[in-house]
Every structure is written in structure tokens, then in C-alpha cells.
């Protein structure tokens, strides 16, 4: 965290903005909440039959046009159908990385590999009995790398739906490059990932604390709640239509709600756990049949790069000597000192909205810029809002967590604002930069909840660009995490993150926004995949952001 907000008190300061440089402070006591009640329903376990019936939620109303778009989006992320897993779950017919093989195919037309070529790797899957698989649906991550050069690029995977796959790589640097193919999940595990939160939220319980005088109560909340005799408080946002409900406290009114917090449910053991065993069926390297590396030579004048599959989109970029080089959009410049960063951000208003993976960027800036002072508002670190000012260079940076659902600490409900509502209050202009990252807290919810959230944010973005076209809007995609257990993989693992990442990119296609491709920037890097990427990756992300704000002339 930044220097200025370290240490926390039980009482805090709320900041009311009259202008970027005039503040009114007033005091509010933070209240203690009582012991949380037991949820009226148990964890929604995924049975051996992943298609078993579960109670479904009602989602926010959509117009016919939005329903049509939603159907297209759902079709775009549809996973290949796989045979049902019979009970009891066994590994016999399951994809086995250790028995499977990948092989580098020869260069089309022969000769040596050249910079700019497209390399293709064929993957052939076998099950635990040693039989070849005859259907698709396995989930892979692939990259080409040279750790000595701190170089890496993500591969693109094509599922041929018959047990074979192609991994396609762009060759951006000369020298030796090693192919790495990882089976994240076998196809047999995907139905259990799909059904975990397919119809209703799962894995996390959300609560609100209510208080009036000395009387307090805590009740369960969510976008939908099981029907009981207990009445519900409806906190649906009137502007965005985002749903949120809490069971009404017995002796308190709905308007006495003051705090939000959560508890992750205790995982329930299930027979399908064997499909999510790290190093056996999950996150396992596919061995190579033959050499796993190629040597790439510089392309000489007149030589033409080869492309084995012209329909495969190229990567967003690649690392070379630890630095990210973009292959789409702006050239990435290096902002290697405080002076360069401050000069780019001078006279800028930077408004950040999202989760803690966005807050990392504010942390980075506050640590790099001695004059960028983060004001300690004595509030919960996970949620914010945080305000940072550099009076010398007239730089104003804020971070605010997105609205419910949120899984981090305890927050006053007054501080949980939906991103769309925040965007509607921005004047915008050439000196305004808006950063958005919304994904990590919605992976345990049905994908339709995420689609509706991004729809409301997109509408607000379009309105903002209509009234202030010079506003720079930057969107951070999801990143890899590689969680080690079945429950965490279902709750917030790479597969549900990938689904939301695809939705996000598709929904903002054709709109004047700029992407920071956190997915490829974590996949291509040699560092371990973590929810909060390590500092070298964050430094590269900040360079991409600043290059969008201050592009090369």
C-alpha cells in the first residue's frame, strides 16, 4: 500500500469534495458488527451430475435488443460439448497430461525459423488408460519463452474437437525459444465449473449490519435470496437496475443498513475433487514429443514470414528483456523515473474504478512519485475511496471500489458506488483519464449478472464519450491466478475469469476505449500467476497506461 494510508483507526474521516483542492472533513464512528448468523441455506454443492436442477435467480430486465446481444455473447463463450461424467467420478476417461504429447510442426516451406514467422504446435490428448481422446473441451494455457532474455509471448489454442489441438505462436525475437503447454483443466472438469455458479451465486455469503441506537442486527444479502417467511429489503439501484437484497432485520427498518461484509463458505468435499488435483489433473505441463524449443533467426531482406493459420489473431504483445512490446495500438514507451511519470500525468485527473487489481496501480504511482500524496481518510483499505494529490504538477488521482458484490473486508455501504453511476457524474475532457477494471468479484456469480454489469458500465462510457470525446478511457482485463484447489478454481479460477474476459472484450469492441491486456501480460511473463501480479508486471502495465495517456508523437 502507499505510504500515506498505512495504519488504521476505529474512527475515520469522510471527505466531501467541493473542488479538487477544497475539502470538508467530518467525523464518523465506525461501528462494530455482531456475530454473523448462519445462512438459511447451505453451500450449493456441485453434485456428481453437474446438470442437476438448482434454484435459479431472476436477473435484471433487458430490452429485446439487449436480450439478442446477450444470446450472441453466450454463444461466443459456449464451451465445446463433452460427454457427461458418469457417477461415481473416475479418472479412467479423463484427459491425462502426463500421457499426452505436444510436437512442434516443421516450418511451412522448410528452412530455418525467422522472426515474424508463425509457429504451430500440435497437441494430442490421451486419457488415464492411455487411450486417445476423441473429443475436445480441454482448457490449455500456452506460451513461448526464453527466460535468459526475459522474453515471452502467449500462444493461441485451436480446438479441433477430436482430441487434438493446435497452439499457434508468433515469433517476435531471435534466438532460442521454448514451447510451454499447460493443461489447466481437463474437459471432464468443465461441466463442474459451469454449474458451480451457472444459475445462482455460489461460494460466498454476503451480509449487512443494521443499526439504530443501541440495537444492531446482521442479515444475509445477495443479488437474489432464497424465499423464506422473512421479508426482504430491496436495494436495487434505480439508475443502473443492479439488484441487491437483504433479509429485513426483525426489529429494524431497511434504511438502518450501515455495513457490508462477506464470508467465503467452507469448501465441501466432493467426488469430483479428483478432477481438480494440482499436478495430476489441474495445471499440468504437457510433455513434448521431440525438441521443445526452436532457434529463430533474423529475417533478411526479401524473406517472407510464414503463417500456418491466417485465421488466428496475433498476440496483444510480447516481453523482451523484461519489457512489454505492444503489437496492437500505441507503442509502449518506458517511464523509468518519477520525472517521466509526473511529466506525463501533469495537469491530469485520473479516476480509477474497480477492484484491488486496479488499486495496485494507485499503489505503484504513490510509491514512485514522492510528490503524489495519498490522503489518509481513515477508511477500510480494501474499498477506498482513496485520493492522491501532487500540488506541484497538478496531478489528481482517485480510486473507488466498484459496487456490490465485493469480497474484501468490511465497508460502509455508503462507499459502495456502482461504476456506471460514478461515470455519469464525470464531466470528462482531454485532461481526464478514466480507468476501469471489473471482473474478480463477479466470477462466483452467473455470467448473466456480469453481462448486465458491463452493459450498464458500457452505456455510461458511451454517454461520457458523447459529451467529452477527448476523455481517455482505459480498461484492464482479467489476469491469470492459477488457484490450487477445486473450490477456488470454481469460485474465481482461470476458467471463469476467461469467460468474463471474453465478454468484456467483446462488449467494448468498436468503442473508443484502450485495453491493458492483463491476461496476456501475466500469461507471457515468467513470474508466477497471482491474483495481484508482482511488481515487474505492474510496472509494465503502468507503462502501457502512460503510453495511452502520452502517446509517441
C-alpha positions as CSV (number, residue, x, y, z in Angstrom):
1,X,0.0,0.0,0.0
2,X,1.0,3.6,-0.4
3,X,2.9,5.4,2.4
4,X,0.0,7.7,3.5
5,X,-2.7,5.2,4.4
6,X,-0.7,2.8,6.5
7,X,-2.3,2.3,9.9
8,X,-6.0,2.3,10.6
9,X,-8.2,3.6,13.3
10,X,-11.7,2.7,14.6
11,X,-12.9,6.2,13.8
12,X,-12.4,7.8,10.5
13,X,-12.7,10.9,8.3
14,X,-15.1,11.1,5.4
15,X,-14.0,13.5,2.7
16,X,-16.6,15.7,0.9
17,X,-15.3,17.3,-2.4
18,X,-16.2,20.8,-3.2
19,X,-13.4,21.0,-5.7
20,X,-10.2,19.1,-6.3
21,X,-8.4,21.3,-3.7
22,X,-11.1,22.3,-1.2
23,X,-12.3,19.7,1.3
24,X,-14.7,19.5,4.2
25,X,-14.0,16.9,6.8
26,X,-16.4,15.4,9.3
27,X,-16.1,12.6,11.8
28,X,-18.0,9.3,11.8
29,X,-17.6,6.5,14.2
30,X,-17.1,3.1,12.8
31,X,-19.5,0.6,14.5
32,X,-18.7,-2.9,15.5
33,X,-20.9,-5.6,14.0
34,X,-22.3,-8.6,15.9
35,X,-21.6,-12.2,15.2
36,X,-22.8,-13.3,11.8
37,X,-25.8,-15.6,11.6
38,X,-25.8,-19.0,9.9
39,X,-27.1,-18.7,6.3
40,X,-30.6,-20.2,5.8
41,X,-29.3,-22.4,3.0
42,X,-26.1,-24.5,2.7
43,X,-23.3,-24.2,0.2
44,X,-24.7,-25.0,-3.3
45,X,-22.6,-28.1,-3.9
46,X,-22.0,-29.4,-7.4
47,X,-23.3,-32.9,-7.4
48,X,-21.9,-35.8,-9.5
49,X,-24.5,-34.9,-12.1
50,X,-23.4,-31.3,-13.0
51,X,-26.6,-30.8,-14.9
52,X,-28.8,-31.3,-11.8
53,X,-31.5,-28.8,-11.2
54,X,-30.7,-25.8,-9.0
55,X,-32.9,-22.9,-8.0
56,X,-32.4,-20.0,-10.3
57,X,-32.2,-16.3,-9.9
58,X,-34.3,-13.6,-11.6
59,X,-32.0,-11.2,-13.4
60,X,-32.4,-7.5,-14.3
61,X,-34.8,-6.9,-17.1
62,X,-33.4,-6.5,-20.6
63,X,-34.8,-4.9,-23.7
64,X,-35.3,-7.1,-26.8
65,X,-32.1,-5.7,-28.3
66,X,-30.1,-6.4,-25.1
67,X,-31.6,-10.0,-25.0
68,X,-30.4,-10.5,-28.6
69,X,-26.9,-9.3,-27.6
70,X,-26.8,-11.4,-24.5
71,X,-27.6,-14.5,-26.6
72,X,-24.8,-13.7,-29.0
73,X,-22.4,-13.2,-26.1
74,X,-23.4,-16.5,-24.5
75,X,-22.9,-18.3,-27.9
76,X,-19.5,-16.7,-28.2
77,X,-18.2,-18.2,-24.9
78,X,-20.0,-21.6,-25.3
79,X,-17.6,-24.4,-24.5
80,X,-17.4,-27.5,-26.7
81,X,-19.9,-30.2,-25.6
82,X,-18.2,-33.1,-23.8
83,X,-19.7,-36.5,-22.8
84,X,-21.3,-36.5,-19.4
85,X,-19.2,-37.7,-16.5
86,X,-20.8,-40.9,-15.1
87,X,-21.1,-41.4,-11.3
88,X,-19.0,-42.2,-9.5
89,X,-16.5,-39.8,-10.9
90,X,-13.3,-41.6,-12.1
91,X,-10.2,-40.6,-13.9
92,X,-10.3,-43.5,-16.4
93,X,-11.6,-41.5,-19.3
94,X,-10.2,-38.2,-18.1
95,X,-7.6,-36.2,-20.1
96,X,-4.1,-37.1,-18.7
97,X,-1.4,-34.5,-19.3
98,X,1.4,-37.0,-18.4
99,X,0.3,-39.4,-21.2
100,X,-0.4,-36.7,-23.7
101,X,2.1,-35.2,-26.2
102,X,2.8,-32.0,-28.0
103,X,5.1,-31.7,-31.0
104,X,6.5,-28.7,-32.9
105,X,5.5,-28.9,-36.6
106,X,8.0,-28.2,-39.3
107,X,8.2,-24.7,-40.8
108,X,5.8,-24.4,-43.8
109,X,8.0,-24.4,-46.9
110,X,11.0,-25.6,-44.9
111,X,14.1,-23.8,-43.8
112,X,15.0,-22.0,-40.6
113,X,12.6,-20.2,-38.4
114,X,12.6,-16.5,-38.9
115,X,11.5,-13.5,-36.8
116,X,7.9,-12.9,-37.7
117,X,7.0,-16.5,-38.5
118,X,4.1,-18.3,-37.0
119,X,5.0,-21.5,-35.2
120,X,2.4,-24.3,-34.8
121,X,2.5,-27.0,-32.1
122,X,0.2,-30.0,-32.4
123,X,-1.2,-31.3,-29.1
124,X,-2.6,-34.8,-28.9
125,X,-4.5,-35.8,-25.7
126,X,-4.8,-39.2,-24.1
127,X,-6.8,-40.4,-21.1
128,X,-5.6,-42.2,-17.9
129,X,-6.0,-45.6,-19.6
130,X,-3.7,-44.4,-22.4
131,X,-6.5,-44.2,-25.0
132,X,-6.5,-41.3,-27.4
133,X,-9.3,-38.7,-26.6
134,X,-11.9,-38.3,-29.4
135,X,-13.5,-35.1,-28.3
136,X,-12.3,-31.6,-27.4
137,X,-13.1,-29.2,-24.5
138,X,-9.7,-29.3,-22.6
139,X,-8.6,-25.9,-21.3
140,X,-4.9,-25.0,-22.0
141,X,-2.5,-22.1,-21.4
142,X,0.4,-21.9,-23.9
143,X,3.4,-19.6,-24.1
144,X,6.7,-19.4,-25.9
145,X,9.6,-18.1,-23.8
146,X,13.3,-17.5,-23.2
147,X,13.9,-16.8,-19.6
148,X,17.5,-15.7,-20.2
149,X,16.2,-13.0,-22.4
150,X,13.2,-12.4,-20.1
151,X,11.2,-12.9,-23.3
152,X,7.7,-14.4,-23.6
153,X,4.7,-14.4,-25.8
154,X,1.2,-16.1,-25.3
155,X,0.0,-18.8,-27.7
156,X,-3.4,-19.1,-29.2
157,X,-5.1,-22.5,-29.0
158,X,-7.4,-24.0,-31.6
159,X,-9.7,-26.9,-30.5
160,X,-10.2,-29.4,-33.4
161,X,-12.9,-31.2,-31.3
162,X,-11.4,-34.6,-31.9
163,X,-8.8,-34.8,-29.1
164,X,-6.2,-32.8,-31.0
165,X,-5.4,-29.1,-30.6
166,X,-3.1,-26.6,-32.3
167,X,-1.2,-24.0,-30.3
168,X,0.0,-21.1,-32.6
169,X,2.8,-18.7,-31.6
170,X,4.1,-15.5,-33.2
171,X,8.0,-15.5,-33.2
172,X,8.9,-11.9,-32.3
173,X,12.6,-12.3,-31.2
174,X,15.7,-14.1,-32.5
175,X,17.5,-16.8,-30.5
176,X,16.3,-19.9,-28.7
177,X,12.6,-20.1,-27.7
178,X,11.0,-22.9,-25.7
179,X,7.4,-24.0,-26.0
180,X,5.3,-24.5,-22.9
181,X,1.8,-26.1,-23.0
182,X,-0.1,-26.5,-19.7
183,X,-3.4,-28.4,-19.2
184,X,-5.3,-26.1,-16.8
185,X,-8.5,-28.3,-16.7
186,X,-9.4,-31.5,-18.5
187,X,-12.7,-31.4,-20.4
188,X,-14.3,-33.6,-17.8
189,X,-13.9,-30.8,-15.2
190,X,-15.5,-28.1,-17.3
191,X,-19.2,-29.1,-16.5
192,X,-18.5,-28.7,-12.8
193,X,-17.0,-25.3,-13.4
194,X,-20.0,-24.3,-15.5
195,X,-22.6,-25.5,-13.0
196,X,-20.9,-24.0,-9.9
197,X,-22.5,-20.6,-10.4
198,X,-24.4,-21.3,-13.5
199,X,-27.9,-20.3,-12.2
200,X,-27.2,-18.5,-8.9
201,X,-24.3,-17.1,-6.9
202,X,-22.2,-19.7,-5.0
203,X,-19.3,-20.0,-2.6
204,X,-19.6,-16.6,-0.8
205,X,-22.1,-15.3,1.7
206,X,-22.7,-11.5,1.9
207,X,-24.0,-9.8,4.9
208,X,-25.2,-6.3,6.0
209,X,-25.1,-4.9,9.5
210,X,-28.1,-2.8,10.5
211,X,-28.0,-0.4,13.5
212,X,-30.3,2.1,15.2
213,X,-29.1,3.5,18.5
214,X,-28.0,0.5,20.6
215,X,-29.9,-2.0,18.5
216,X,-28.0,-4.0,15.9
217,X,-28.7,-6.9,13.7
218,X,-26.9,-8.7,10.8
219,X,-28.7,-10.4,7.9
220,X,-27.8,-12.2,4.7
221,X,-27.7,-10.3,1.4
222,X,-27.2,-11.1,-2.3
223,X,-28.5,-10.4,-5.9
224,X,-31.1,-13.0,-5.1
225,X,-32.1,-14.7,-1.9
226,X,-34.0,-18.0,-1.2
227,X,-37.6,-17.4,-0.4
228,X,-38.5,-17.7,3.3
229,X,-41.1,-16.2,5.6
230,X,-38.6,-13.4,6.4
231,X,-39.3,-10.2,4.4
232,X,-36.6,-8.8,2.2
233,X,-35.2,-5.3,1.8
234,X,-34.8,-4.3,-1.8
235,X,-31.7,-2.2,-2.5
236,X,-31.9,-2.3,-6.3
237,X,-30.1,0.7,-7.8
238,X,-32.7,2.9,-9.6
239,X,-30.2,4.2,-12.2
240,X,-28.5,1.0,-13.3
241,X,-31.1,-1.6,-12.3
242,X,-28.4,-3.6,-10.5
243,X,-30.1,-5.9,-8.0
244,X,-29.3,-6.3,-4.3
245,X,-31.4,-7.7,-1.5
246,X,-31.0,-8.3,2.2
247,X,-33.3,-10.1,4.6
248,X,-35.0,-7.5,6.7
249,X,-33.9,-7.4,10.4
250,X,-36.7,-8.4,12.8
251,X,-36.7,-5.1,14.8
252,X,-35.0,-2.6,12.4
253,X,-36.1,-0.9,9.2
254,X,-34.4,-1.3,5.9
255,X,-32.9,2.2,6.0
256,X,-30.7,1.4,9.1
257,X,-28.2,-0.6,7.0
258,X,-24.7,0.6,7.6
259,X,-22.1,-2.0,6.7
260,X,-21.3,-4.7,4.2
261,X,-19.0,-7.7,4.6
262,X,-18.7,-11.3,3.4
263,X,-17.6,-14.8,4.4
264,X,-16.3,-17.4,2.0
265,X,-18.0,-20.7,2.6
266,X,-16.1,-23.7,3.9
267,X,-15.4,-26.0,0.9
268,X,-17.4,-29.2,0.8
269,X,-15.6,-32.3,-0.2
270,X,-16.9,-33.9,-3.4
271,X,-16.0,-36.9,-5.5
272,X,-15.2,-34.6,-8.4
273,X,-12.2,-33.2,-6.4
274,X,-10.1,-35.7,-8.2
275,X,-10.6,-33.7,-11.4
276,X,-9.1,-30.7,-9.7
277,X,-5.9,-32.2,-8.3
278,X,-2.9,-29.9,-8.9
279,X,-0.1,-31.6,-10.7
280,X,-2.4,-34.6,-11.7
281,X,-5.4,-33.2,-13.5
282,X,-5.0,-29.5,-13.0
283,X,-2.2,-27.1,-14.1
284,X,0.0,-29.9,-15.5
285,X,2.6,-29.4,-18.2
286,X,2.2,-31.5,-21.4
287,X,5.5,-33.2,-22.3
288,X,7.0,-32.7,-25.7
289,X,7.5,-35.4,-28.3
290,X,10.8,-34.3,-29.6
291,X,12.6,-31.0,-29.1
292,X,10.5,-28.4,-27.1
293,X,12.5,-25.5,-28.4
294,X,13.3,-23.7,-31.7
295,X,16.0,-21.4,-32.8
296,X,14.8,-18.2,-34.5
297,X,17.0,-16.2,-37.0
298,X,16.6,-12.6,-38.0
299,X,14.6,-12.1,-41.2
300,X,16.8,-10.9,-44.1
301,X,15.7,-8.6,-46.9
302,X,13.3,-10.3,-49.3
303,X,12.5,-13.1,-46.9
304,X,8.8,-13.6,-46.2
305,X,7.4,-14.7,-42.8
306,X,5.2,-17.8,-42.8
307,X,1.8,-18.1,-41.3
308,X,0.4,-21.6,-40.8
309,X,-3.0,-20.4,-39.8
310,X,-4.0,-17.0,-41.1
311,X,-7.4,-17.1,-39.2
312,X,-5.7,-17.0,-35.8
313,X,-5.4,-13.5,-34.3
314,X,-2.0,-12.5,-33.3
315,X,-1.0,-11.8,-29.7
316,X,-1.5,-8.4,-28.0
317,X,2.2,-8.1,-27.4
318,X,5.3,-9.8,-26.0
319,X,8.0,-9.4,-23.5
320,X,11.6,-8.9,-24.5
321,X,14.3,-8.1,-21.9
322,X,11.6,-7.8,-19.4
323,X,9.7,-5.1,-21.2
324,X,6.3,-5.3,-22.8
325,X,6.1,-4.5,-26.5
326,X,2.6,-4.0,-27.9
327,X,1.6,-5.5,-31.2
328,X,-1.7,-3.6,-31.2
329,X,-2.2,0.1,-30.8
330,X,0.2,2.5,-29.2
331,X,3.9,1.9,-29.0
332,X,4.8,1.3,-25.3
333,X,7.2,3.8,-24.0
334,X,9.3,3.3,-20.9
335,X,8.6,5.7,-17.9
336,X,11.5,4.7,-15.8
337,X,11.7,7.5,-13.3
338,X,9.4,9.9,-11.3
339,X,10.1,12.8,-13.6
340,X,8.9,11.0,-16.7
341,X,5.7,9.7,-15.0
342,X,5.0,13.2,-13.5
343,X,5.5,14.9,-16.8
344,X,3.0,12.6,-18.5
345,X,0.4,13.0,-15.7
346,X,0.9,16.7,-15.3
347,X,-2.4,18.6,-15.1
348,X,-4.3,15.3,-15.4
349,X,-7.3,14.0,-13.4
350,X,-7.0,10.2,-13.2
351,X,-10.1,8.4,-11.9
352,X,-9.8,4.7,-11.1
353,X,-12.7,2.4,-10.6
354,X,-12.7,-1.3,-9.9
355,X,-11.2,-3.9,-7.6
356,X,-7.9,-4.3,-5.9
357,X,-6.1,-5.2,-9.1
358,X,-6.8,-1.6,-10.2
359,X,-5.9,-0.3,-6.7
360,X,-2.4,-1.8,-7.3
361,X,-1.9,0.9,-10.0
362,X,-2.5,3.7,-7.5
363,X,-0.2,2.0,-5.0
364,X,2.5,1.9,-7.7
365,X,2.2,5.5,-8.6
366,X,2.1,6.6,-4.9
367,X,5.3,4.7,-4.3
368,X,7.1,6.0,-7.4
369,X,6.1,9.7,-7.1
370,X,7.3,11.4,-3.9
371,X,5.1,14.4,-4.6
372,X,1.9,12.3,-5.1
373,X,0.5,12.3,-1.6
374,X,-2.2,9.8,-0.8
375,X,-4.5,11.3,1.8
376,X,-5.3,9.1,4.8
377,X,-9.1,9.2,5.1
378,X,-9.0,6.5,7.9
379,X,-11.1,4.2,5.9
380,X,-11.0,0.5,5.0
381,X,-8.0,-0.2,2.8
382,X,-9.7,-2.6,0.5
383,X,-12.5,-0.4,-0.6
384,X,-11.4,3.2,-0.5
385,X,-12.1,5.8,-1.7
386,X,-8.5,7.0,-1.9
387,X,-7.4,10.4,-3.0
388,X,-3.9,11.3,-4.1
389,X,-2.7,14.8,-5.0
390,X,0.5,16.2,-6.4
391,X,0.2,20.0,-5.9
392,X,3.4,20.8,-7.8
393,X,2.4,19.1,-11.0
394,X,-1.4,19.5,-10.6
395,X,-2.0,15.7,-10.6
396,X,-5.2,14.4,-9.1
397,X,-5.7,10.6,-8.8
398,X,-8.6,8.7,-7.1
399,X,-9.5,5.1,-6.6
400,X,-13.0,3.9,-5.7
401,X,-14.1,0.2,-5.5
402,X,-16.9,-0.9,-7.7
403,X,-20.4,-1.5,-6.3
404,X,-21.7,-4.8,-4.9
405,X,-20.9,-7.6,-4.9
406,X,-17.5,-7.0,-3.2
407,X,-15.4,-9.6,-1.3
408,X,-12.9,-7.7,0.8
409,X,-13.0,-6.7,4.4
410,X,-15.8,-4.6,5.8
411,X,-17.1,-1.4,4.2
412,X,-19.7,1.3,5.0
413,X,-22.5,0.8,2.5
414,X,-22.4,4.5,1.6
415,X,-19.0,3.9,0.0
416,X,-20.1,1.2,-2.4
417,X,-20.9,3.1,-5.6
418,X,-21.7,1.4,-9.0
419,X,-19.2,2.4,-11.6
420,X,-21.9,3.5,-14.1
421,X,-23.2,6.0,-11.6
422,X,-19.8,7.4,-11.0
423,X,-19.1,7.7,-14.7
424,X,-22.4,9.6,-15.1
425,X,-21.1,12.3,-12.8
426,X,-17.8,12.9,-14.7
427,X,-17.6,16.0,-17.0
428,X,-14.6,14.5,-18.9
429,X,-12.3,16.2,-21.3
430,X,-8.8,16.0,-22.7
431,X,-7.2,16.1,-19.2
432,X,-9.4,13.4,-17.8
433,X,-8.3,9.7,-17.7
434,X,-10.8,7.0,-16.6
435,X,-9.5,3.6,-15.6
436,X,-11.9,0.6,-15.2
437,X,-11.4,-2.9,-14.0
438,X,-14.4,-5.0,-13.0
439,X,-14.1,-8.8,-13.0
440,X,-12.6,-10.5,-10.0
441,X,-15.5,-10.1,-7.6
442,X,-18.1,-11.4,-10.1
443,X,-16.6,-14.8,-11.0
444,X,-18.8,-16.6,-8.4
445,X,-22.0,-15.1,-10.0
446,X,-23.9,-16.3,-13.0
447,X,-22.4,-14.9,-16.2
448,X,-25.6,-13.1,-16.9
449,X,-25.0,-11.0,-13.8
450,X,-21.6,-10.0,-15.3
451,X,-23.1,-9.2,-18.7
452,X,-25.7,-6.9,-17.2
453,X,-23.0,-5.1,-15.1
454,X,-20.8,-4.5,-18.2
455,X,-23.9,-3.3,-20.1
456,X,-24.6,-0.6,-17.6
457,X,-20.9,0.4,-17.5
458,X,-20.8,0.5,-21.3
459,X,-23.8,2.7,-21.5
460,X,-22.2,5.2,-19.1
461,X,-18.9,5.0,-21.1
462,X,-20.8,5.8,-24.3
463,X,-22.6,8.7,-22.7
464,X,-19.3,10.1,-21.3
465,X,-17.5,9.9,-24.7
466,X,-20.5,11.5,-26.3
467,X,-20.3,14.6,-24.1
468,X,-16.5,14.6,-23.9
469,X,-14.9,12.7,-26.8
470,X,-11.3,13.6,-25.6
471,X,-11.7,11.6,-22.4
472,X,-9.2,8.8,-22.3
473,X,-10.9,5.6,-21.1
474,X,-8.6,2.6,-20.2
475,X,-10.0,-0.8,-19.4
476,X,-8.0,-3.5,-17.6
477,X,-8.8,-7.1,-18.5
478,X,-8.7,-10.1,-16.2
479,X,-5.4,-11.8,-15.3
480,X,-4.4,-15.3,-14.5
481,X,-4.3,-16.6,-10.9
482,X,-3.8,-20.4,-11.0
483,X,-5.6,-21.3,-7.8
484,X,-4.6,-24.7,-6.3
485,X,-7.9,-26.3,-5.2
486,X,-11.2,-27.3,-6.8
487,X,-13.2,-24.9,-4.7
488,X,-11.0,-21.9,-5.6
489,X,-10.9,-22.9,-9.2
490,X,-14.7,-22.9,-9.3
491,X,-15.0,-19.8,-7.2
492,X,-12.5,-17.5,-9.0
493,X,-10.2,-19.5,-11.1
494,X,-8.8,-19.0,-14.6
495,X,-11.7,-20.7,-16.4
496,X,-14.5,-18.4,-15.0
497,X,-12.1,-15.5,-15.4
498,X,-11.5,-16.3,-19.0
499,X,-15.3,-16.4,-19.7
500,X,-15.7,-12.9,-18.2
501,X,-12.6,-11.7,-20.0
502,X,-14.0,-12.7,-23.4
503,X,-17.3,-11.0,-22.5
504,X,-15.6,-7.7,-21.5
505,X,-13.5,-7.5,-24.7
506,X,-16.5,-8.3,-27.0
507,X,-18.8,-5.8,-25.4
508,X,-16.3,-2.9,-25.7
509,X,-15.3,-3.7,-29.3
510,X,-15.8,-0.7,-31.6
511,X,-15.9,1.8,-28.7
512,X,-13.1,4.3,-28.3
513,X,-11.5,2.7,-25.2
514,X,-8.0,1.4,-24.6
515,X,-7.2,-2.1,-23.2
516,X,-4.5,-3.2,-20.9
517,X,-4.3,-6.9,-21.7
518,X,-3.6,-8.2,-18.3
519,X,-4.4,-11.7,-19.4
520,X,-1.6,-11.9,-21.9
521,X,0.8,-9.8,-19.8
522,X,0.5,-12.4,-17.0
523,X,0.5,-15.4,-19.3
524,X,3.6,-14.3,-21.2
525,X,5.6,-13.4,-18.1
526,X,7.9,-15.9,-16.3
527,X,6.6,-14.9,-12.9
528,X,4.1,-17.0,-11.0
529,X,0.4,-16.3,-11.8
530,X,-1.2,-14.5,-8.9
531,X,-4.4,-12.6,-8.3
532,X,-2.3,-9.5,-7.7
533,X,0.6,-9.6,-10.2
534,X,4.1,-8.9,-9.0
535,X,5.7,-5.5,-9.4
536,X,7.6,-6.1,-12.6
537,X,4.3,-6.9,-14.4
538,X,2.6,-3.9,-12.7
539,X,5.5,-1.7,-13.9
540,X,4.8,-2.8,-17.5
541,X,1.1,-2.3,-17.1
542,X,1.7,1.3,-15.9
543,X,4.0,1.9,-18.9
544,X,1.1,0.8,-21.2
545,X,-1.3,3.1,-19.4
546,X,1.0,6.1,-19.6
547,X,1.7,5.3,-23.2
548,X,-2.1,5.6,-23.9
549,X,-2.2,8.9,-22.0
550,X,1.0,10.3,-23.6
551,X,1.5,8.5,-26.9
552,X,4.6,8.9,-29.1
553,X,4.3,11.9,-31.4
